[in-house]
Amino acid sequence: MADGDQVIMQVVDGELHVRPRRDVLKRIQTMLRPYAPESGSVADELIADRRAEAARD
């Protein structure tokens, strides 16, 4: 960690855990990677779904 880094603080079993924000985000991304599509973008899929819904209305 360097001066000025953003951190995430969490109390676990009465202990204060301080972790760099970037490390927490990497961990979350790793956990969610199995649920992401192999190719393409989740955002692009969401936009396409919303446009299809709007076209039906």
HTML snippet that shows the backbone in 3Dmol.js (N, CA, C, O; Angstrom):
<script src="https://3Dmol.org/build/3Dmol-min.js"></script>
<div id="view" style="width:600px;height:400px;position:relative"></div>
<script>
const pdb = `
ATOM      1  N   MET A   1       0.839  -1.171   0.000  1.00  0.00           N
ATOM      2  CA  MET A   1       0.000   0.000   0.000  1.00  0.00           C
ATOM      3  C   MET A   1       0.884   1.235   0.000  1.00  0.00           C
ATOM      4  O   MET A   1       1.961   1.252   0.597  1.00  0.00           O
ATOM      5  N   ALA A   2       0.407   2.266  -0.683  1.00  0.00           N
ATOM      6  CA  ALA A   2       1.149   3.522  -0.744  1.00  0.00           C
ATOM      7  C   ALA A   2       0.294   4.644  -0.165  1.00  0.00           C
ATOM      8  O   ALA A   2      -0.929   4.526  -0.084  1.00  0.00           O
ATOM      9  N   ASP A   3       0.930   5.707   0.226  1.00  0.00           N
ATOM     10  CA  ASP A   3       0.199   6.872   0.714  1.00  0.00           C
ATOM     11  C   ASP A   3      -0.817   7.308  -0.332  1.00  0.00           C
ATOM     12  O   ASP A   3      -0.496   7.397  -1.517  1.00  0.00           O
ATOM     13  N   GLY A   4      -2.026   7.575   0.101  1.00  0.00           N
ATOM     14  CA  GLY A   4      -3.060   8.049  -0.797  1.00  0.00           C
ATOM     15  C   GLY A   4      -3.893   6.959  -1.436  1.00  0.00           C
ATOM     16  O   GLY A   4      -4.893   7.263  -2.087  1.00  0.00           O
ATOM     17  N   ASP A   5      -3.515   5.690  -1.274  1.00  0.00           N
ATOM     18  CA  ASP A   5      -4.310   4.593  -1.824  1.00  0.00           C
ATOM     19  C   ASP A   5      -5.668   4.544  -1.125  1.00  0.00           C
ATOM     20  O   ASP A   5      -5.767   4.790   0.077  1.00  0.00           O
ATOM     21  N   GLN A   6      -6.708   4.224  -1.890  1.00  0.00           N
ATOM     22  CA  GLN A   6      -8.018   4.008  -1.295  1.00  0.00           C
ATOM     23  C   GLN A   6      -8.019   2.638  -0.637  1.00  0.00           C
ATOM     24  O   GLN A   6      -7.424   1.689  -1.148  1.00  0.00           O
ATOM     25  N   VAL A   7      -8.695   2.548   0.503  1.00  0.00           N
ATOM     26  CA  VAL A   7      -8.736   1.292   1.244  1.00  0.00           C
ATOM     27  C   VAL A   7     -10.172   0.905   1.563  1.00  0.00           C
ATOM     28  O   VAL A   7     -11.081   1.734   1.549  1.00  0.00           O
ATOM     29  N   ILE A   8     -10.346  -0.371   1.849  1.00  0.00           N
ATOM     30  CA  ILE A   8     -11.604  -0.915   2.338  1.00  0.00           C
ATOM     31  C   ILE A   8     -11.337  -1.392   3.758  1.00  0.00           C
ATOM     32  O   ILE A   8     -10.387  -2.134   4.010  1.00  0.00           O
ATOM     33  N   MET A   9     -12.194  -0.954   4.688  1.00  0.00           N
ATOM     34  CA  MET A   9     -12.049  -1.369   6.079  1.00  0.00           C
ATOM     35  C   MET A   9     -13.243  -2.226   6.461  1.00  0.00           C
ATOM     36  O   MET A   9     -14.384  -1.931   6.107  1.00  0.00           O
ATOM     37  N   GLN A  10     -12.951  -3.298   7.193  1.00  0.00           N
ATOM     38  CA  GLN A  10     -13.999  -4.230   7.590  1.00  0.00           C
ATOM     39  C   GLN A  10     -13.640  -4.788   8.964  1.00  0.00           C
ATOM     40  O   GLN A  10     -12.488  -5.131   9.228  1.00  0.00           O
ATOM     41  N   VAL A  11     -14.641  -4.871   9.829  1.00  0.00           N
ATOM     42  CA  VAL A  11     -14.434  -5.480  11.137  1.00  0.00           C
ATOM     43  C   VAL A  11     -14.830  -6.951  11.034  1.00  0.00           C
ATOM     44  O   VAL A  11     -15.964  -7.280  10.685  1.00  0.00           O
ATOM     45  N   VAL A  12     -13.870  -7.832  11.345  1.00  0.00           N
ATOM     46  CA  VAL A  12     -14.087  -9.275  11.289  1.00  0.00           C
ATOM     47  C   VAL A  12     -13.695  -9.856  12.638  1.00  0.00           C
ATOM     48  O   VAL A  12     -12.540  -9.763  13.055  1.00  0.00           O
ATOM     49  N   ASP A  13     -14.666 -10.454  13.313  1.00  0.00           N
ATOM     50  CA  ASP A  13     -14.405 -11.046  14.640  1.00  0.00           C
ATOM     51  C   ASP A  13     -13.679 -10.075  15.566  1.00  0.00           C
ATOM     52  O   ASP A  13     -12.737 -10.456  16.261  1.00  0.00           O
ATOM     53  N   GLY A  14     -14.121  -8.822  15.570  1.00  0.00           N
ATOM     54  CA  GLY A  14     -13.544  -7.828  16.462  1.00  0.00           C
ATOM     55  C   GLY A  14     -12.219  -7.253  16.010  1.00  0.00           C
ATOM     56  O   GLY A  14     -11.641  -6.430  16.720  1.00  0.00           O
ATOM     57  N   GLU A  15     -11.719  -7.654  14.860  1.00  0.00           N
ATOM     58  CA  GLU A  15     -10.462  -7.131  14.325  1.00  0.00           C
ATOM     59  C   GLU A  15     -10.750  -6.232  13.133  1.00  0.00           C
ATOM     60  O   GLU A  15     -11.640  -6.518  12.332  1.00  0.00           O
ATOM     61  N   LEU A  16     -10.003  -5.157  13.017  1.00  0.00           N
ATOM     62  CA  LEU A  16     -10.150  -4.257  11.891  1.00  0.00           C
ATOM     63  C   LEU A  16      -9.215  -4.707  10.773  1.00  0.00           C
ATOM     64  O   LEU A  16      -7.998  -4.753  10.954  1.00  0.00           O
ATOM     65  N   HIS A  17      -9.786  -5.038   9.623  1.00  0.00           N
ATOM     66  CA  HIS A  17      -9.011  -5.439   8.454  1.00  0.00           C
ATOM     67  C   HIS A  17      -8.991  -4.260   7.488  1.00  0.00           C
ATOM     68  O   HIS A  17     -10.043  -3.724   7.139  1.00  0.00           O
ATOM     69  N   VAL A  18      -7.813  -3.859   7.060  1.00  0.00           N
ATOM     70  CA  VAL A  18      -7.653  -2.766   6.109  1.00  0.00           C
ATOM     71  C   VAL A  18      -6.948  -3.328   4.881  1.00  0.00           C
ATOM     72  O   VAL A  18      -5.838  -3.854   4.970  1.00  0.00           O
ATOM     73  N   ARG A  19      -7.618  -3.207   3.723  1.00  0.00           N
ATOM     74  CA  ARG A  19      -7.059  -3.744   2.480  1.00  0.00           C
ATOM     75  C   ARG A  19      -7.117  -2.675   1.400  1.00  0.00           C
ATOM     76  O   ARG A  19      -8.034  -1.854   1.381  1.00  0.00           O
ATOM     77  N   PRO A  20      -6.142  -2.686   0.504  1.00  0.00           N
ATOM     78  CA  PRO A  20      -6.222  -1.751  -0.622  1.00  0.00           C
ATOM     79  C   PRO A  20      -7.464  -2.051  -1.460  1.00  0.00           C
ATOM     80  O   PRO A  20      -7.802  -3.212  -1.689  1.00  0.00           O
ATOM     81  N   ARG A  21      -8.129  -1.008  -1.908  1.00  0.00           N
ATOM     82  CA  ARG A  21      -9.345  -1.156  -2.706  1.00  0.00           C
ATOM     83  C   ARG A  21      -9.083  -1.996  -3.958  1.00  0.00           C
ATOM     84  O   ARG A  21      -9.911  -2.831  -4.322  1.00  0.00           O
ATOM     85  N   ARG A  22      -7.956  -1.786  -4.612  1.00  0.00           N
ATOM     86  CA  ARG A  22      -7.659  -2.523  -5.849  1.00  0.00           C
ATOM     87  C   ARG A  22      -7.580  -4.026  -5.593  1.00  0.00           C
ATOM     88  O   ARG A  22      -7.997  -4.815  -6.441  1.00  0.00           O
ATOM     89  N   ASP A  23      -7.051  -4.436  -4.436  1.00  0.00           N
ATOM     90  CA  ASP A  23      -6.974  -5.859  -4.111  1.00  0.00           C
ATOM     91  C   ASP A  23      -8.367  -6.454  -3.888  1.00  0.00           C
ATOM     92  O   ASP A  23      -8.642  -7.582  -4.299  1.00  0.00           O
ATOM     93  N   VAL A  24      -9.236  -5.689  -3.236  1.00  0.00           N
ATOM     94  CA  VAL A  24     -10.597  -6.152  -3.002  1.00  0.00           C
ATOM     95  C   VAL A  24     -11.323  -6.302  -4.338  1.00  0.00           C
ATOM     96  O   VAL A  24     -12.024  -7.291  -4.549  1.00  0.00           O
ATOM     97  N   LEU A  25     -11.165  -5.331  -5.243  1.00  0.00           N
ATOM     98  CA  LEU A  25     -11.809  -5.411  -6.551  1.00  0.00           C
ATOM     99  C   LEU A  25     -11.295  -6.596  -7.365  1.00  0.00           C
ATOM    100  O   LEU A  25     -12.080  -7.274  -8.027  1.00  0.00           O
ATOM    101  N   LYS A  26      -9.991  -6.855  -7.324  1.00  0.00           N
ATOM    102  CA  LYS A  26      -9.439  -8.014  -8.036  1.00  0.00           C
ATOM    103  C   LYS A  26     -10.038  -9.312  -7.503  1.00  0.00           C
ATOM    104  O   LYS A  26     -10.350 -10.222  -8.270  1.00  0.00           O
ATOM    105  N   ARG A  27     -10.194  -9.389  -6.194  1.00  0.00           N
ATOM    106  CA  ARG A  27     -10.758 -10.594  -5.583  1.00  0.00           C
ATOM    107  C   ARG A  27     -12.208 -10.803  -6.024  1.00  0.00           C
ATOM    108  O   ARG A  27     -12.613 -11.924  -6.332  1.00  0.00           O
ATOM    109  N   ILE A  28     -12.984  -9.719  -6.053  1.00  0.00           N
ATOM    110  CA  ILE A  28     -14.373  -9.810  -6.490  1.00  0.00           C
ATOM    111  C   ILE A  28     -14.444 -10.217  -7.953  1.00  0.00           C
ATOM    112  O   ILE A  28     -15.259 -11.063  -8.321  1.00  0.00           O
ATOM    113  N   GLN A  29     -13.596  -9.623  -8.796  1.00  0.00           N
ATOM    114  CA  GLN A  29     -13.579  -9.975 -10.215  1.00  0.00           C
ATOM    115  C   GLN A  29     -13.254 -11.447 -10.412  1.00  0.00           C
ATOM    116  O   GLN A  29     -13.863 -12.109 -11.252  1.00  0.00           O
ATOM    117  N   THR A  30     -12.312 -11.960  -9.654  1.00  0.00           N
ATOM    118  CA  THR A  30     -11.933 -13.369  -9.740  1.00  0.00           C
ATOM    119  C   THR A  30     -13.109 -14.264  -9.347  1.00  0.00           C
ATOM    120  O   THR A  30     -13.348 -15.295  -9.975  1.00  0.00           O
ATOM    121  N   MET A  31     -13.838 -13.864  -8.306  1.00  0.00           N
ATOM    122  CA  MET A  31     -14.978 -14.650  -7.852  1.00  0.00           C
ATOM    123  C   MET A  31     -16.104 -14.665  -8.891  1.00  0.00           C
ATOM    124  O   MET A  31     -16.804 -15.668  -9.029  1.00  0.00           O
ATOM    125  N   LEU A  32     -16.280 -13.556  -9.622  1.00  0.00           N
ATOM    126  CA  LEU A  32     -17.388 -13.444 -10.570  1.00  0.00           C
ATOM    127  C   LEU A  32     -17.035 -13.914 -11.974  1.00  0.00           C
ATOM    128  O   LEU A  32     -17.930 -14.120 -12.793  1.00  0.00           O
ATOM    129  N   ARG A  33     -15.756 -14.087 -12.268  1.00  0.00           N
ATOM    130  CA  ARG A  33     -15.317 -14.473 -13.605  1.00  0.00           C
ATOM    131  C   ARG A  33     -16.040 -15.719 -14.153  1.00  0.00           C
ATOM    132  O   ARG A  33     -16.366 -15.737 -15.340  1.00  0.00           O
ATOM    133  N   PRO A  34     -16.304 -16.755 -13.348  1.00  0.00           N
ATOM    134  CA  PRO A  34     -16.995 -17.933 -13.897  1.00  0.00           C
ATOM    135  C   PRO A  34     -18.404 -17.628 -14.425  1.00  0.00           C
ATOM    136  O   PRO A  34     -18.943 -18.400 -15.218  1.00  0.00           O
ATOM    137  N   TYR A  35     -18.995 -16.529 -14.000  1.00  0.00           N
ATOM    138  CA  TYR A  35     -20.356 -16.190 -14.407  1.00  0.00           C
ATOM    139  C   TYR A  35     -20.402 -15.251 -15.606  1.00  0.00           C
ATOM    140  O   TYR A  35     -21.481 -14.970 -16.129  1.00  0.00           O
ATOM    141  N   ALA A  36     -19.253 -14.766 -16.046  1.00  0.00           N
ATOM    142  CA  ALA A  36     -19.187 -13.858 -17.187  1.00  0.00           C
ATOM    143  C   ALA A  36     -19.219 -14.658 -18.484  1.00  0.00           C
ATOM    144  O   ALA A  36     -18.734 -15.789 -18.532  1.00  0.00           O
ATOM    145  N   PRO A  37     -19.788 -14.073 -19.535  1.00  0.00           N
ATOM    146  CA  PRO A  37     -19.811 -14.783 -20.815  1.00  0.00           C
ATOM    147  C   PRO A  37     -18.395 -14.963 -21.367  1.00  0.00           C
ATOM    148  O   PRO A  37     -17.502 -14.162 -21.093  1.00  0.00           O
ATOM    149  N   GLU A  38     -18.210 -16.016 -22.140  1.00  0.00           N
ATOM    150  CA  GLU A  38     -16.896 -16.311 -22.730  1.00  0.00           C
ATOM    151  C   GLU A  38     -16.426 -15.184 -23.649  1.00  0.00           C
ATOM    152  O   GLU A  38     -15.255 -14.805 -23.644  1.00  0.00           O
ATOM    153  N   SER A  39     -17.361 -14.662 -24.432  1.00  0.00           N
ATOM    154  CA  SER A  39     -16.989 -13.592 -25.350  1.00  0.00           C
ATOM    155  C   SER A  39     -18.023 -12.484 -25.250  1.00  0.00           C
ATOM    156  O   SER A  39     -19.125 -12.693 -24.742  1.00  0.00           O
ATOM    157  N   GLY A  40     -17.668 -11.329 -25.730  1.00  0.00           N
ATOM    158  CA  GLY A  40     -18.590 -10.213 -25.695  1.00  0.00           C
ATOM    159  C   GLY A  40     -18.547  -9.483 -24.373  1.00  0.00           C
ATOM    160  O   GLY A  40     -17.664  -9.695 -23.542  1.00  0.00           O
ATOM    161  N   SER A  41     -19.510  -8.633 -24.210  1.00  0.00           N
ATOM    162  CA  SER A  41     -19.564  -7.780 -23.036  1.00  0.00           C
ATOM    163  C   SER A  41     -20.907  -7.932 -22.343  1.00  0.00           C
ATOM    164  O   SER A  41     -21.950  -7.956 -22.995  1.00  0.00           O
ATOM    165  N   VAL A  42     -20.878  -8.032 -21.040  1.00  0.00           N
ATOM    166  CA  VAL A  42     -22.111  -8.116 -20.267  1.00  0.00           C
ATOM    167  C   VAL A  42     -22.917  -6.834 -20.473  1.00  0.00           C
ATOM    168  O   VAL A  42     -24.141  -6.878 -20.594  1.00  0.00           O
ATOM    169  N   ALA A  43     -22.232  -5.700 -20.513  1.00  0.00           N
ATOM    170  CA  ALA A  43     -22.916  -4.417 -20.720  1.00  0.00           C
ATOM    171  C   ALA A  43     -23.605  -4.391 -22.084  1.00  0.00           C
ATOM    172  O   ALA A  43     -24.742  -3.933 -22.195  1.00  0.00           O
ATOM    173  N   ASP A  44     -22.923  -4.879 -23.117  1.00  0.00           N
ATOM    174  CA  ASP A  44     -23.528  -4.913 -24.453  1.00  0.00           C
ATOM    175  C   ASP A  44     -24.766  -5.809 -24.473  1.00  0.00           C
ATOM    176  O   ASP A  44     -25.765  -5.473 -25.109  1.00  0.00           O
ATOM    177  N   GLU A  45     -24.702  -6.947 -23.781  1.00  0.00           N
ATOM    178  CA  GLU A  45     -25.860  -7.843 -23.706  1.00  0.00           C
ATOM    179  C   GLU A  45     -27.026  -7.159 -22.998  1.00  0.00           C
ATOM    180  O   GLU A  45     -28.172  -7.277 -23.431  1.00  0.00           O
ATOM    181  N   LEU A  46     -26.740  -6.455 -21.925  1.00  0.00           N
ATOM    182  CA  LEU A  46     -27.782  -5.760 -21.177  1.00  0.00           C
ATOM    183  C   LEU A  46     -28.432  -4.681 -22.032  1.00  0.00           C
ATOM    184  O   LEU A  46     -29.656  -4.553 -22.044  1.00  0.00           O
ATOM    185  N   ILE A  47     -27.627  -3.908 -22.742  1.00  0.00           N
ATOM    186  CA  ILE A  47     -28.154  -2.858 -23.612  1.00  0.00           C
ATOM    187  C   ILE A  47     -29.035  -3.468 -24.698  1.00  0.00           C
ATOM    188  O   ILE A  47     -30.117  -2.953 -24.978  1.00  0.00           O
ATOM    189  N   ALA A  48     -28.585  -4.547 -25.305  1.00  0.00           N
ATOM    190  CA  ALA A  48     -29.371  -5.207 -26.346  1.00  0.00           C
ATOM    191  C   ALA A  48     -30.700  -5.714 -25.785  1.00  0.00           C
ATOM    192  O   ALA A  48     -31.735  -5.580 -26.437  1.00  0.00           O
ATOM    193  N   ASP A  49     -30.682  -6.288 -24.592  1.00  0.00           N
ATOM    194  CA  ASP A  49     -31.914  -6.762 -23.960  1.00  0.00           C
ATOM    195  C   ASP A  49     -32.881  -5.612 -23.711  1.00  0.00           C
ATOM    196  O   ASP A  49     -34.080  -5.737 -23.963  1.00  0.00           O
ATOM    197  N   ARG A  50     -32.359  -4.490 -23.217  1.00  0.00           N
ATOM    198  CA  ARG A  50     -33.214  -3.324 -22.933  1.00  0.00           C
ATOM    199  C   ARG A  50     -33.806  -2.755 -24.216  1.00  0.00           C
ATOM    200  O   ARG A  50     -34.966  -2.345 -24.232  1.00  0.00           O
ATOM    201  N   ARG A  51     -33.028  -2.724 -25.282  1.00  0.00           N
ATOM    202  CA  ARG A  51     -33.531  -2.220 -26.563  1.00  0.00           C
ATOM    203  C   ARG A  51     -34.617  -3.143 -27.108  1.00  0.00           C
ATOM    204  O   ARG A  51     -35.619  -2.673 -27.645  1.00  0.00           O
ATOM    205  N   ALA A  52     -34.423  -4.450 -26.973  1.00  0.00           N
ATOM    206  CA  ALA A  52     -35.436  -5.404 -27.428  1.00  0.00           C
ATOM    207  C   ALA A  52     -36.734  -5.234 -26.640  1.00  0.00           C
ATOM    208  O   ALA A  52     -37.821  -5.287 -27.215  1.00  0.00           O
ATOM    209  N   GLU A  53     -36.624  -5.030 -25.326  1.00  0.00           N
ATOM    210  CA  GLU A  53     -37.809  -4.808 -24.503  1.00  0.00           C
ATOM    211  C   GLU A  53     -38.523  -3.538 -24.923  1.00  0.00           C
ATOM    212  O   GLU A  53     -39.750  -3.522 -25.024  1.00  0.00           O
ATOM    213  N   ALA A  54     -37.772  -2.471 -25.169  1.00  0.00           N
ATOM    214  CA  ALA A  54     -38.367  -1.196 -25.572  1.00  0.00           C
ATOM    215  C   ALA A  54     -39.046  -1.321 -26.923  1.00  0.00           C
ATOM    216  O   ALA A  54     -40.083  -0.696 -27.144  1.00  0.00           O
ATOM    217  N   ALA A  55     -38.496  -2.105 -27.825  1.00  0.00           N
ATOM    218  CA  ALA A  55     -39.094  -2.288 -29.150  1.00  0.00           C
ATOM    219  C   ALA A  55     -40.422  -3.032 -29.060  1.00  0.00           C
ATOM    220  O   ALA A  55     -41.330  -2.794 -29.856  1.00  0.00           O
ATOM    221  N   ARG A  56     -40.533  -3.942 -28.078  1.00  0.00           N
ATOM    222  CA  ARG A  56     -41.777  -4.685 -27.891  1.00  0.00           C
ATOM    223  C   ARG A  56     -42.888  -3.826 -27.306  1.00  0.00           C
ATOM    224  O   ARG A  56     -44.069  -4.107 -27.513  1.00  0.00           O
ATOM    225  N   ASP A  57     -42.517  -2.785 -26.579  1.00  0.00           N
ATOM    226  CA  ASP A  57     -43.519  -1.921 -25.914  1.00  0.00           C
ATOM    227  C   ASP A  57     -44.167  -0.963 -26.830  1.00  0.00           C
ATOM    228  O   ASP A  57     -45.020  -0.184 -26.406  1.00  0.00           O
TER     229      ASP A  57
END
`;
const viewer = $3Dmol.createViewer("view");
viewer.addModel(pdb, "pdb");
viewer.setStyle({}, {cartoon: {color: "spectrum"}});
viewer.zoomTo();
viewer.render();
</script>
